Amino acid sequence: MGLSPNSPGPMTLLGAVTFCLCAFRLAAAAIDIPLEVEQLPTITAQAPDSLIAFPSDESFPVTCEAKGNPEPGFRWTKNGQEFDPFLDPRLLKEDNSGTFVIPNNGNLTEYQGTYRCYASNRLGTALSEEIEFIVPNVPKFPKEKIDPIVVEEGQPFILECNPPKGIPPLQIYWMTINLQHIEQDQRVSMGLNGDLYFAHAEEKDSRRDYCCFAAFSRIRTIVQKTAMSVIVKPKNSKNGMSPGTANAIRKRKPSLLMPPSGRSETQLVKGEELELECIAEGFPTPVVEWFKVGHRLPDKAQVENHGKLLVVPVVEEADSGKYMCKARNSHGEAVHYFTVTVEEPPEWVLEPRSQLSRVGSDVLIKCSATGKPQPTIAWRVNGVPLEEAPAANRRRLDDTIVLHNARASDSAVYQCEASNVHGTLLANANIMIMNLPPMILTEEGEEYSAVEGKRVIMHCRVFGSPPPSITWNKDDSSGSVEGPRFTVHKNGSLEILVVEKQNTGQYTCFTNNTEGTATVNATLYVKDPTRIAVAPEDVQILIGTAAQLSCLADYDKSFTYDFELLWEKDGEEIASNHSEASRYLVEDGILQISNVSHGDQGTYTCVARTPVDQDTASAALTVLDVPDPPVNPLLSERKSQSVKLKWIPGKDHSSPTTEFIIEYEESQREPGAWKELLRVPGNHGSAALRLHGDVDYRFRVAGVSAIGRGRPSEPTERYKTPPAVPEKNPENIKIEGHLPHEMDINWEPLLPIEHNGPGLEYKVSYRRQDMDDGWQEHIVKRHSFVVKNTPTFVPYEIKIQARNHQGWAPEAKIVTGYSGEDFPSAAPDNVAVEVMNNSAVKVSWTRVHKDKLHGHLGGYRVNWWRLRSLVDTKKSHGDKHTLTFPGDRSHGVVPGLTPFSEYSLIVMTFNGRGNGPGSHPVHFKTPEGVPEKNPTFRVTDIQKHSVSLAWASPVEPNGILTGYLLEYQLINDTEEVGALQMVDISNPATTKWTLRDLEAVSRYKFYLRSCTTVGCGPIVSEECTTTPEARLASIHGGISTQGWFIGLMCAVALLTLIVLIACFVNRNKGGKYSVKEKEDLHPDVESQGMNDDTFCEYSDNDEKPLKGSQRSLSRETRGGGDSGEDSLVDYGDEDVQFNEDGSFIGEYAGRKEKRASVEVKAPAQTPA
């Protein structure tokens, strides 16, 4: 509890000083006299009226500064006696200053006292307020031995503190030796003086460690008084009652322990705090009430300390009066009256003002003050009491001093001091008596720059006595400047409110008074305003990237070297550093920020500045980032298989959080692996989580915004759920039949976390759908089961139910599947072919009946072979091609056929097991088309006016060749080409041609196409340049007429014939039948499974002859009849034999180029 300065006890060291020095104030109403003019001293700064030497301070400046002309000198008094700081070497002084500094390096007591500063020049003296330098002693409790206080139970007693004196504020505490506060209530309380009062003693008050602590906060000191001991003697029992009972203590009416007398008076200064205290003793414990006699208590009054203290803060005159406290209990009451008087320190009514007067005038100096009690007024002149400095023309009339017919020698500093018991006011008034012609203090020829449309002020500082008049004119004009835009201020300055270009020019300030005249000139330049032409724009930038803000400005070109463009962030200028470590770079008005961080977010302002004006433009830089981690994730509402998770979202960094991802980690199966559990909208701060049984969980939360996913929160504490039955059954059940009499059942097992407890296993139940059989059940732990001895492809109903040691999962859903498939047993009927064009046909068939499918229909496959070109008479078995048509359909288009050819085709169906038997073969022919490109086309001889060409017939004429179309044109290295010339060659056997009458030394391009009755095929081309003269070798037939060449060609032809004869002999040694055609028509269904993953694609047979073998053999044996070449067509015209499964038995010899195939005997039957 704090101590009041009004307390009757010794509460403060300097209580009296506090009230005596409470209201000093330096007052000198200044007149505006420039220092260039002689003038009296004026105090400009001084130390506070109370300067306390705290031990923690290094030094204590005693300040006194003043101005004047001539420059004033300083002197000091201490306790009314002259004091010269320069005579004490320990004090620190400054030249041309009255301030001295007392260092804290020794005994400061000798400097304690009251100081006053005098500032003087030859015109007068100014005084400072009194400054008291206080050196506090370190407060200490006296060392003493305190006898124990013995008190009878029920009697009052007081523990006195008597704290030492020290610098306020003072705080008193009553505690035990173990620093435990003594409990206070209506019975036990501390007074304002720090004593501890007991209204009546109880046995529990007996203790030996009552300690009083005094705390002085300003000097950071706490002192402790010697511990006191209290012994409470129990009251003897009466009438057989036990000691300590209420009946054993005699009840009594209250009496006041504080204040002791019946009446007291209290005086306060206006603005202080009124504290009235009444502490009473008695039994039962008295209750204290407060009253203001004849009035209500002030509204601001407060009752504290268990009703024993009345506090009225900031008292006023209206708070004066008589107050009463009443302490009462059931046996009576006690009262005390307080007479409260509120007084006031001095306040100015008329404060003396500094004055500047003409010689010969009458000067009145007024000074009056009010206060309670009424202050006394004391006058000084230049620091000397008025009575000690008489003047013939000076009179004092009540509160006024009159100087009649004042002279220059009457200039002085007059001091008025108003004081009462509560304080003192001091005012200095500088009285200047002079006559002075105008003195212009502004320099001649000042130049001013103003911005068009803005305002400008041109100065003309003038001093004179009497005060001079001031006018302005422009460019030596006779009249003064006039108009609503022009204002001449009292200090002589000319202000132009809205500057225009024509205001440029020279201005003259003219001033005069009775003592003379003066002028000064100034020049005004009007500049173009500075304006930001391209302002920065608001930008949102991703953290870690680079940001750029642009700014361009227009300004008056006369400021080319004085213009600057700088950037500010949130009002602070950005220091652009071109070093590598700096992230800011300003260049040509562009601010670049590299590696943007959150601290870069804010408002950036571009400042375009010249010496006379500036313009600004701002933009907001927003830094985008992923959300901060949510904080404080907490679990609540914990249940067996659910829990509620709450969190506080982190900062979203200007990109709203769209959702939160909740993840979990469990310690049993995959410790440390976090998995996603749930997503909730970004405006949520909690979520209900469904959990599995028998899992030791912990959770974390991460925010997601348009920028991305933020870092997760800290994990929650762990939460382990109890075991439970499985919540779900297996999913994705697959029923497959790899063999005809088996059914494979597979399913997706439950995840380990979905087991919900130990002992997971599955019950597999199945039954035929088309029969009324009961369910067959099996318990398994794996996730597959095979049902054996099933009929082929019949429907079954299957269900799979999970269970663990806790029980069964919910009833399982029934799914339908089929047992194993077998190969289809029938081929499509009524296979027909419709020729669509020379390269595509439409194939149709009759669907296979579902009873013959023995499985799920996969679709139909069409196999076809090219038997021969219709140009040739011999047949050959070409490559097998297959096209798959998925689904249940009865037709399809076979593309990519060779024109003018004969083909054979079969159709078969397939299911999951494989292909069924092929249909009867169907033969068809494609119509004629245009030939293929000629394989060779070359220039064989070049002369001056002719070129010989040779070519080979197309490999696939795609019809009956009718001839060739040969075209050519001149293509010299110019933009224009010659006319296209055409030669129609009608003989298809022609393979060379000579073009004549060509231009010499010219480049030609030749085009050749082969033709049938349908049209001509694609072009082949060749180029060459004719020679400047005929070459002799060409005239004589070239190399082909040379003897050695003819002999070489004959030898090669002979060797080739011998090799061919050997091949034919070897080929004719083989057997009669070949299995090649049979395998192509009816592939082995055991070995050919469902390997076609892509339908409706063109595919070749796996077994192909070497490229070109068919054509090479047919050309070599063209004149030799059939040469044993058999084909499906050959057998199709005769009696064809088939096995029981519909496969063809015949003979087919596969051929390969320049090599005979080995004959293989066909088996009697193909396995199903």
KOLSE-263217 format. One record per residue (C-alpha): x, y, z. Coordinates in steps of 0.05 Angstrom, whole numbers, plus 5000, padded with zeros to 4 digits. Example, Ala and Ser with C-alpha at 12.3 -4.5 7.8 and 13.67 -1.06 7.14 Angstrom:
% KOLSE-263217
524649105156/527349795143/
END
This chain:
% KOLSE-263217
500050005000/502750704982/504051235035/500851925027/504852555039/499252775086/500452205133/502352425203/508151935206/515152035177/513451825106/518352215064/525252515071/523553155034/516153255048/516853985063/521154095001/515853764959/510754294978/515254894979/517854784908/511454554876/509755104827/515755454796/515155664724/519456124682/515256624645/517857154598/513057344543/518057444487/518057984436/520757824367/527358194366/532557884320/539257754352/542458224303/539358784345/541958964414/537258664466/536458444537/538157734559/532757204557/533156534594/531955994542/533155354582/534055164655/534254544698/527854304734/526354634800/527953984836/534153584815/535052934853/541852584853/539951864842/545851384855/544851044787/545951684747/552951834721/552352594726/547453154741/547153744693/544954404724/542454754661/542155504647/542055774576/540356474552/540556914490/541857664482/545858184445/551158294469/551857554486/550157484560/554757244614/552656784671/553356764746/550356324799/548056374871/547555794919/543055864980/543056624966/550656664964/555056774903/557356114872/562456064816/562655374783/569255544749/572755554817/571054814828/575454374783/570953774795/565054104759/564554054683/563354714647/562054944576/564255584543/558956114528/554055724571/551555784642/550755024649/555254624695/555253884708/556153544775/559452864764/557352274807/564352084830/564852294901/561252614960/555352984931/552853254997/556953894992/553254074928/546354004960/542754674961/538455174923/541555484860/539456074817/542456294750/543457024728/544457184653/547057904643/549558374589/550559124592/543059224579/540458814638/539858154675/535057564670/533757074727/532256324727/527755974775/530855684837/533654994827/534254534887/539553994883/537653424930/542452884951/538452324982/541151885037/540651125030/534550965073/535850475130/531850205189/535650315255/538749715286/534449565347/532149005392/524548985395/521348645455/515648165440/508748465443/504348095492/496948215485/490847885514/486047555466/480748045444/484848665458/487349135403/494749245387/499049605336/505549405302/509450025285/513650065221/516650775225/519850715155/526251115142/525951765102/527451715028/525551934959/518251814945/514351434925/514650964984/511250284986/510249905052/509249145056/508048705117/510647995106/513447405143/520847225143/519146745085/516347335045/509147115054/504347705057/500647815123/493347725107/489248365117/481848445126/476948865167/480248635231/487548705208/489749285163/495449745149/494850495158/497551055115/503451135161/505350405150/503350135218/499449485223/493049535264/489248965297/482149125318/482448555368/487447995378/486347265362/490546665379/492646585306/496047265309/501546965352/507846915310/515047135314/516347395243/512448025230/516948415183/515849115154/518949235085/519849935056/520849984981/523650614947/522450494873/526151104846/532650894879/531050144871/531950004944/528049564993/529749565067/527149095121/525749245194/527748765249/522548215256/517448315311/514247785355/507047775379/504447335436/496947285444/494847035512/488346635509/482546895549/480846445608/474346065599/468346225640/462445795661/466045175639/466845405567/473245245531/478545785519/478146165454/470646155447/466946795431/463446805498/470146835534/471747525502/468248135529/464648515475/465849265471/463949855428/468750135377/474150655390/478850965340/486150765337/487451265279/486551845283/486851865358/483152515372/475952695357/477453235304/483053385255/484453885200/487353735132/490054235081/491254045009/493354384946/488554384888/489753774843/492553334898/489452694924/485452724989/486352115035/482352065100/483351465145/479451175203/481850525236/477750285295/478349745348/472749365382/469348695388/465948485344/470148805290/467349495275/464949705206/467050405181/462350875142/463951555110/459852195104/460752915083/457053355131/451453725097/453153435029/453652794990/460452484982/463652704917/462052244859/469352124847/470551904920/472851184930/472850754993/478850295001/482649865051/476449485074/472450135084/477750475127/480450955075/476751505036/480251744973/478252354932/482852424872/484553114841/481253544894/478054194877/475354784917/468454444919/471553854956/473054285016/468554185077/467353745137/467752985130/465952465182/467651735192/463351285235/465850615263/460250185292/458649485317/453049175356/455249525420/456050235396/459650705350/465451205347/465951815301/471452285277/470852945240/475653205187/475853935166/478653945095/481254585064/483354594991/488255154975/491655354910/498755534889/499656194852/496856274783/497756854736/492057344725/496357834687/503257574669/508258124652/509858154578/516258374544/515459024507/518959444454/517260184461/519460844430/523661344469/519061844504/513161384510/509761154575/510860414590/506060014634/508459344663/502658944695/503358344741/497858014783/496657304808/491456914846/491956344896/489756104965/492356425007/493057044962/500157074935/504857654950/507958024891/515458214891/518658624836/525858604813/529558974759/535558624729/535358144788/535658704841/529658854886/525859454859/527059854922/534559784914/534560064842/530560714845/528761104783/525761814780/520861654724/518460984752/512360894796/508960274826/501360314827/498259674857/499759124806/502759594754/509559924744/509460564703/515460844666/513861574647/517361884587/521761264580/528861344558/533660844525/537160774591/530660514621/531459864581/531859294633/529358604651/523758654702/522158044744/515457934777/515157384830/508357154859/508756684919/504756364975/505955765020/504655294962/509355564911/512456124871/511556394800/517056794767/516457194702/521757584664/519458164621/524458484574/522959224569/526659524509/526460284497/529560484430/528660864365/531560484305/530860584229/528759964189/533959424190/532958894135/535658234158/534357854092/540257814045/540158213981/538957843915/535657213942/533156753887/526756363895/524255793852/516755643852/512555123817/506955353772/500355273808/503555243877/504955783928/511456143944/513756594001/519157113990/522057374055/523458074079/525558044152/525558754179/526459044248/525659754269/522760204323/517460434314/515359824272/516459984199/511259914143/512759434086/510659424012/512759003952/513259173878/515358783816/520458963762/521459683788/514059853779/511560443819/505560093848/505559523898/503458823879/496058733888/490758203878/487457633914/493457183902/498457663937/499057724013/504158124053/504857814122/506358184187/513557934185/514458264117/514157634074/510457654007/506257033992/503656873923/498156353931/497656073860/504056203821/503456333746/508856363692/508257123686/510057193759/517257073740/521457703752/524858153804/521258373866/523158943914/521358983988/520759724010/520459884085/520360534124/518860854192/519961534224/527361384230/528761204157/527660724098/530760084069/529859624009/531858913988/531058563921/529257833905/528357443840/522856933827/523456363776/517155973759/518455233743/514354693711/511254223763/514053543776/509053003758/509352253757/507652043687/507851283696/505651073766/507350403797/501749893798/499549423852/502848753844/502048063874/508447663874/510146953894/515146893951/522146753930/521247063861/523147753835/518648363836/519148983794/515749663803/516350203750/515850953757/517151523707/516552273720/516452933682/520053533713/522854213696/529054103654/532854643692/533254133749/536753603706/542453543756/538153663818/532453183803/532152523841/527451933838/527451493899/523150953930/520150894000/517250284034/511850424086/514551134093/521850944100/526751084044/529750474011/537250484010/539050203942/545449803945/548649553882/552749023918/551348293908/548548223978/543148753966/536348513943/534149213922/536349533857/533850203831/535550373760/532250863712/526150923757/525150163763/525449843831/527449113828/526848663888/530147983883/528347373925/521947693953/520447524026/514547664072/518148264099/517848584030/510248634032/507749344041/506450004006/511850253960/511950993943/515551293884/518051993902/519952463844/523453063876/526553713854/529154273900/522354623897/517054073894/515753333890/510452843868/508952153896/505251533874/504350893913/503050163899/501849573943/506348963938/502948343962/507247723975/503747073961/505746443996/502845784016/499045804082/502945784147/502245144188/495845124230/497245194304/494744864367/491544234338/487343924394/483243294400/476443294434/470042894437/473942244437/469741634422/471240914403/471441034329/471241794321/474542414348/473943164336/480143544314/480644294323/486044774299/487545504289/489045674216/495845994201/496746624160/494346544089/499247054060/494147404016/491946763982/485646494017/486045784043/481445364000/481844724040/485244364097/488443674089/488043244151/493242684154/494342124203/500141684224/499541034262/505140724303/503639984293/504039814219/507540404184/510440864237/512741524209/508541474145/503342024140/497141884099/491342324079/485042214118/480242784102/479643454066/475244014092/473644714064/478445274080/473545644124/473245074175/477245034238/475044344261/473043674233/469843034258/474342444241/471841724231/477041234256/478640494251/479140054311/485439814344/489740384315/494540844352/493341504316/496142194314/494042744267/496543384233/493443914189/496044284128/492744864091/492044904015/491245533974/491845713901/499345783912/500045073937/500144653999/503244934062/507344594114/503444154163/502144324235/505443994294/502443304306/497143204360/498042744419/496742014404/489841704409/488940944408/482140674390/479540014419/478639394374/472039344335/468738904283/470639044210/466539614181/466739364109/467438744067/472338624010/471139003945/472938903871/471038173871/473237833806/470437163783/474636843728/474936163696/481735973669/479735253660/472934973637/471234633703/473935143753/471835823779/477236293808/474736803859/479437383875/478138013914/481638633939/483638484012/482138974068/487839444084/491439294149/488439914181/481439674161/482139024201/479639404263/482938874306/486738214304/484637554272/481937784205/479237244157/474137184101/467936754091/466936574018/459836374001/457436143931/451535793898/448935673827/444336223805/440035773761/438635263816/435735283886/441935003919/444035263987/450235684000/456935334000/461535674052/469035674064/473236064113/479936314085/485336804106/488036944037/484437373985/482936833933/479036183928/478235663872/471635283863/473034623828/468634133788/463934673763/459934603699/462635003640/460435733639/454435733686/452436333730/454036343804/452236813862/458236973906/459037393970/465037504015/464437724087/470137944133/470737804208/475837884264/476137684337/470838214353/465737944304/462937974234/462838564186/456038774158/452338294111/456138234046/453238433978/451937883927/455637903861/454537463800/459837113759/460836523714/464935893719/470535733670/469935823595/471435333538/472935463465/467035633420/464635003384/461535303321/463735743264/459736323235/455236123176/453236473112/459736843104/459137323045/463837843015/461538492981/467038852943/466839592960/472739842918/479439592893/482439572964/476639433012/471038933020/465138853067/464638173101/458137923132/456337303170/451036973213/452337033288/454336413328/448836193375/450336353448/449835613468/455735473422/460036043451/461535693518/463736353547/463237103542/463037323470/469437703453/467737843380/469537583311/476037523273/476837543198/483037203168/484837303095/490337123044/492237392977/492336802929/494937142867/495237762824/490137712767/495837902720/499037232736/495936552723/499436192780/496636192851/500936282913/499036282987/500836983012/501537233083/495637143130/492337783155/487537833213/482438363233/478638323299/471538593307/469738623382/462738513408/456538203380/456438403307/455038083239/459238483190/465638873182/470039223130/476838933111/481339483084/488339503055/487438992999/491638982936/487639152873/486738652816/488038062861/484637422884/483637302959/481136753006/477636923072/474836563134/471136833196/471336553267/468736763335/472636793401/471436843476/475736903537/478736213526/480636303454/478436243381/472935793354/473235403288/473835783223/468235843173/468435553102/473335963060/470436483014/474236712951/473637402920/477237852871/478838592876/477839042815/483339362775/487139982801/492740442782/499840162782/504840262837/510840722829/516240472781/521840182823/527440472780/527941062733/534741322711/538541692657/542941222617/546041682565/546842432558/548642792493/548543502469/541443472442/538842802469/537842402533/536641652540/532241412597/531040702625/526240432676/523239802706/515939592705/512039682770/512439082818/504839122827/501539372764/494739292800/491739142732/493539032660/499139522642/497239942581/503640362575/507440952605/506641702608/513342062601/513642822612/519543302614/521044042618/526844532619/528844752689/534945202682/536845602744/531546132733/524946272765/521246072702/521045352677/519845112607/513444822580/511644112600/512643632542/509042952541/510642292509/505241752510/508541062507/503140552489/507439932490/507639652561/513839242543/517939872530/522940012587/527440542555/526641162513/531041692480/528842422477/531742842421/531943562398/533743802467/537644442479/545044382492/547944532560/540944562592/537944232653/531743802645/527043452693/523642802671/517142502700/514741782689/508241432708/505640732692/498440672668/492740172666/485740252639/483740562706/489141102703/496441262714/500141142779/504741582820/510441972789/517841822791/522642362768/529942472748/534143072727/540243172682/543943702642/545543622568/552843662546/556144202504/558343692451/556842962432/560942422468/564241912423/563241322469/555741402467/555641422391/558940742387/554140422436/557840512501/560639972545/555039482529/558239352461/565039172488/567138432481/569838332551/563238582582/559038102539/563237512562/562537702636/554937742631/554537052598/558536732654/554037042707/547736792671/550436082667/552036052742/545036322759/541735782717/545635232751/543535482820/536135512800/536134802773/539134542838/533734892879/528034602838/530833902843/531433952919/524334222924/521133652885/524133132932/519033322987/512332983007/505533122978/502033503034/503834143070/500734373135/501935103121/495135243091/491534833143/494935213200/493135873169/485735683160/484935353228/489935583280/491435133339/486335343391/490435053448/496435483432/492736103407/489736463467/486737143475/493037533460/489738073417/489238663463/487739163408/481739063363/480339293292/487739333275/491139053214/495838473233/500337983196/501237243211/507037063256/509836583203/511836993141/515936773080/522137193065/520337843033/519637792957/519837032955/513136942922/514637422866/521637182853/519536452848/513436592805/517537012756/523036482751/517935922738/513036312697/514135892636/514135232674/506735122687/504235002759/510934722782/507434382841/504535042868/498234862906/493435342940/486835362976/483635582912/486234972876/482934522927/476734942931/474934752860/475534012874/473133542928/475433862993/476433443056/475533703128/476833403196/471333333249/472934023277/472234333208/479634403194/482034303122/486433713100/490433873039/497234013011/500734673013/508134803000/510735423033/516135772994/521936213012/526336602966/531936172933/530635622985/525835022984/521334913045/521634263083/515433833075/511533673139/506233143143/499533393170/496833063233/490432673231/486633153279/487833823312/486733823390/480734223414/
END
